[in-house]
Amino acid sequence: VQLVESGGGLVQAGASLRLSCTASGTIFSDNTMGWYRQAPGKQRDMVATIANDGSPNYADSVKGRFTISRDNAKNTVAQQMNILKAEDKAVYYCALVEWYGGDYWGQGTQVTVSS
């Protein structure tokens, strides 16, 4: 399974960005896709995940600002990020976790927010 992300960049605080990720390969229908992020010197943290039935889960720090969505037919997941803050700056990774626990990761995309 390969995951390819796009959509990162440099924006000012208060702006919006949309991240996209496409998965390819042999993928089971029962999986969870999501986004994680890692800031310099910090651990990788969950930002948002979405199950194949569309039910989302968000980190408290992004609730109300970020929206995750997926298209099961296209094996894609997207994350709309609004009202970006300086603390949102990180490398964002797309992830896919299969029902049996196997996990796959994208290469990461940089999001930089200037204050």
C-alpha positions in Angstrom: 0.0 0.0 0.0 1.3 3.5 -0.9 0.0 6.8 0.4 0.8 10.0 -1.4 0.0 13.3 0.2 -0.4 16.8 -1.3 -1.5 20.2 -0.2 1.0 21.5 2.3 2.6 24.9 2.2 3.3 28.2 3.8 0.4 30.3 5.0 -0.3 33.1 7.4 -2.1 32.6 10.7 -5.8 32.6 10.1 -5.6 31.2 6.6 -6.7 27.8 5.3 -5.1 24.8 3.7 -6.5 21.5 2.4 -4.4 18.3 2.5 -5.2 15.4 0.3 -4.0 11.8 0.3 -4.5 8.9 -2.1 -3.9 5.3 -1.2 -3.1 2.7 -3.8 -2.4 -1.0 -3.7 -4.3 -3.9 -2.0 -6.5 -2.2 0.5 -9.2 -3.8 2.6 -12.5 -2.0 2.8 -12.5 -2.0 6.6 -9.9 0.5 7.5 -9.3 3.8 9.2 -7.6 6.7 7.5 -6.3 9.8 9.1 -3.8 12.5 9.6 -1.0 12.8 12.1 1.6 15.5 12.6 5.0 15.9 14.0 6.6 19.2 15.0 10.4 19.5 15.4 11.6 17.8 18.6 8.1 16.4 19.4 6.4 13.1 19.0 4.0 12.3 16.2 0.4 13.0 17.3 -3.0 12.2 15.9 -4.8 15.1 14.3 -7.9 13.5 12.9 -9.0 10.0 11.8 -12.0 8.7 10.0 -13.4 5.2 9.8 -14.7 3.7 6.7 -18.3 4.4 7.8 -17.4 8.1 7.9 -17.3 8.6 11.6 -14.5 11.1 12.5 -12.3 11.6 15.5 -10.4 14.8 16.2 -7.7 16.0 18.5 -9.0 18.6 20.9 -6.6 21.1 19.6 -8.2 21.1 16.1 -11.9 20.6 16.9 -14.0 23.2 15.2 -11.2 24.2 12.8 -10.3 21.0 10.9 -12.6 18.7 9.0 -11.6 15.3 7.8 -13.4 13.5 4.9 -12.9 10.4 2.8 -14.0 8.9 -0.5 -14.0 5.1 -0.2 -14.5 4.6 -3.9 -11.3 6.5 -4.6 -9.3 5.5 -1.5 -8.7 9.2 -0.7 -8.8 11.2 2.6 -8.7 14.9 2.8 -8.4 17.4 5.7 -9.6 20.9 5.5 -7.7 23.1 7.9 -9.2 26.5 8.7 -8.1 29.3 11.1 -4.5 27.9 11.1 -2.4 28.8 14.0 1.4 29.0 14.5 1.2 25.9 16.6 -0.3 23.9 13.7 3.1 24.1 12.0 4.4 20.5 11.5 5.0 17.8 9.0 1.6 16.1 8.4 1.4 12.4 7.6 -1.4 10.5 6.0 -2.0 7.1 7.6 -4.1 4.1 6.8 -4.7 1.3 9.4 -6.3 -1.9 8.2 -8.7 -3.9 10.4 -6.0 -6.4 11.3 -3.7 -3.7 12.5 -1.4 -3.2 9.6 -0.5 0.4 9.2 0.8 2.4 6.3 2.2 6.0 6.1 2.8 8.7 3.6 6.0 10.5 3.2 4.7 13.6 4.9 3.9 17.2 3.8 5.1 20.3 5.5 2.7 22.9 6.8 4.1 26.2 7.9 2.1 28.9 9.5 3.6 32.3 9.9 2.3 34.6 12.7 
